[in-house]
């Protein structure tokens, strides 16, 4: 198990604990906000990708608008999650104390927050030390590597997991 899976499991564990502490009525408000944010981000990504890329290129001056867009989406999602967990938020009727629902909504919120990995994976994990196993196959650094052969020579081989 690599560091990214451990980070994912820790995020799920922490969000489950937060779900139990806060109760499912408050956690459903966070779930609603995260679902709306993911819907809007995906809508922007599908329909207005070219416009977003041009705008981000003009703003940042970089030609690699894909990584900038992915980081912008990650920042937006994290900020919305932070705002959703602070102060008065959407709160649905009901009372906490039902462990199954508390744990379930906490895990769901952790999974929805972990969607930042989707955007980072789309552009090849920019600026993050992620092993080749988790990168996209289109990345040149992941397409080939050297395997030692039985005769002591090295031979090229493809990574099947990239």
C-alpha positions as CSV (number, residue, x, y, z in Angstrom):
1,X,0.0,0.0,0.0
2,X,1.5,3.3,-1.1
3,X,1.4,6.7,0.6
4,X,-1.6,7.9,-1.4
5,X,-3.7,5.0,-0.2
6,X,-2.7,5.6,3.4
7,X,-3.6,9.3,3.0
8,X,-7.0,8.4,1.5
9,X,-7.7,5.9,4.4
10,X,-6.6,8.5,7.0
11,X,-8.9,11.1,5.4
12,X,-11.8,8.6,5.5
13,X,-11.0,7.8,9.2
14,X,-10.8,11.4,10.2
15,X,-14.0,12.3,8.4
16,X,-15.8,9.4,10.0
17,X,-14.8,10.6,13.4
18,X,-15.9,14.1,12.5
19,X,-19.2,12.7,11.3
20,X,-19.8,10.9,14.6
21,X,-18.9,14.1,16.6
22,X,-21.1,16.4,14.5
23,X,-24.0,14.1,13.9
24,X,-25.7,13.3,10.6
25,X,-28.0,16.4,10.4
26,X,-25.1,18.8,10.2
27,X,-23.0,16.5,8.1
28,X,-25.8,16.3,5.5
29,X,-25.4,20.1,5.0
30,X,-21.8,19.6,4.2
31,X,-22.7,16.7,1.9
32,X,-25.1,19.0,0.0
33,X,-22.5,21.7,-0.4
34,X,-19.8,19.3,-1.6
35,X,-22.2,17.7,-4.1
36,X,-23.2,21.1,-5.5
37,X,-19.5,22.2,-5.7
38,X,-18.6,19.0,-7.5
39,X,-21.5,19.3,-9.9
40,X,-20.5,22.9,-10.8
41,X,-16.8,22.1,-11.1
42,X,-17.6,19.2,-13.4
43,X,-20.0,21.3,-15.5
44,X,-17.3,23.9,-15.9
45,X,-14.8,21.3,-16.7
46,X,-16.9,19.7,-19.5
47,X,-18.6,22.7,-21.1
48,X,-16.1,25.5,-20.6
49,X,-12.7,23.8,-20.5
50,X,-11.3,25.9,-23.4
51,X,-12.5,29.2,-22.0
52,X,-11.1,28.2,-18.5
53,X,-7.8,27.3,-20.0
54,X,-7.5,30.6,-21.9
55,X,-8.5,32.6,-18.9
56,X,-6.0,30.7,-16.6
57,X,-3.3,31.1,-19.2
58,X,-3.9,34.9,-19.3
59,X,-4.0,35.1,-15.5
60,X,-0.9,33.0,-14.7
61,X,1.1,33.5,-17.8
62,X,1.8,29.8,-18.0
63,X,1.2,27.6,-21.0
64,X,0.3,24.6,-18.9
65,X,-3.3,25.6,-18.1
66,X,-4.3,22.0,-17.2
67,X,-2.3,21.8,-13.9
68,X,-3.4,25.3,-13.0
69,X,-7.0,24.5,-13.6
70,X,-6.7,21.3,-11.5
71,X,-5.1,23.2,-8.7
72,X,-7.8,25.9,-9.0
73,X,-10.5,23.2,-8.7
74,X,-8.8,21.6,-5.7
75,X,-8.6,25.0,-4.0
76,X,-12.2,25.7,-4.7
77,X,-13.3,22.4,-3.3
78,X,-11.2,22.7,-0.2
79,X,-12.4,26.2,0.5
80,X,-16.1,25.1,0.1
81,X,-15.4,22.2,2.5
82,X,-13.8,24.5,5.0
83,X,-16.6,27.0,4.8
84,X,-19.2,24.2,5.1
85,X,-17.6,22.9,8.3
86,X,-17.4,26.4,9.9
87,X,-20.2,28.1,11.8
88,X,-23.9,27.9,10.9
89,X,-24.4,25.8,7.8
90,X,-27.2,23.9,6.3
91,X,-28.7,21.6,9.0
92,X,-31.3,19.1,8.2
93,X,-34.0,18.1,10.7
94,X,-33.3,15.2,13.0
95,X,-31.1,14.6,15.9
96,X,-27.7,13.0,16.1
97,X,-26.7,10.0,18.0
98,X,-27.5,7.4,15.4
99,X,-24.1,6.0,14.9
100,X,-24.8,4.3,11.6
101,X,-26.0,7.5,9.9
102,X,-23.3,9.6,11.6
103,X,-20.5,7.2,10.4
104,X,-22.1,6.9,6.9
105,X,-22.4,10.6,6.3
106,X,-18.9,11.2,7.6
107,X,-17.5,8.6,5.3
108,X,-19.5,10.0,2.4
109,X,-18.1,13.5,3.1
110,X,-14.6,12.1,3.3
111,X,-15.0,10.4,-0.1
112,X,-16.5,13.5,-1.7
113,X,-13.6,15.6,-0.3
114,X,-11.1,13.0,-1.7
115,X,-12.4,13.8,-5.2
116,X,-9.5,16.3,-5.3
117,X,-7.5,13.2,-6.4
118,X,-9.7,13.0,-9.5
119,X,-8.6,16.5,-10.7
120,X,-5.0,15.9,-9.8
121,X,-4.9,12.6,-11.6
122,X,-6.3,14.1,-14.8
123,X,-3.2,16.3,-15.2
124,X,-0.7,13.8,-13.9
125,X,-0.2,14.8,-10.3
126,X,1.6,18.2,-10.9
127,X,4.1,19.1,-8.3
128,X,3.4,16.1,-6.1
129,X,5.8,13.2,-5.5
130,X,3.5,10.4,-6.6
131,X,5.0,7.1,-7.8
132,X,4.7,6.1,-11.4
133,X,2.1,3.5,-10.5
134,X,-0.5,6.2,-9.9
135,X,0.4,8.5,-12.8
136,X,-1.2,8.5,-16.2
137,X,0.2,6.4,-19.0
138,X,0.7,9.4,-21.2
139,X,3.5,10.8,-19.0
140,X,6.9,10.2,-20.6
141,X,8.6,9.4,-17.3
142,X,6.2,6.5,-16.6
143,X,6.1,4.9,-20.0
144,X,9.4,2.9,-19.7
145,X,11.9,1.8,-17.2
146,X,14.9,-0.5,-17.2
147,X,14.7,-4.0,-15.8
148,X,17.8,-5.9,-15.1
149,X,18.0,-9.0,-17.2
150,X,19.4,-12.4,-16.1
151,X,22.6,-11.8,-18.1
152,X,23.4,-8.6,-16.2
153,X,22.3,-6.3,-19.1
154,X,19.4,-4.0,-18.7
155,X,16.4,-4.2,-21.0
156,X,13.6,-1.8,-21.6
157,X,10.1,-2.7,-20.5
158,X,6.7,-1.0,-20.3
159,X,5.0,-0.3,-17.1
160,X,1.7,-2.1,-17.1
161,X,0.3,-0.1,-14.2
162,X,1.0,3.4,-15.7
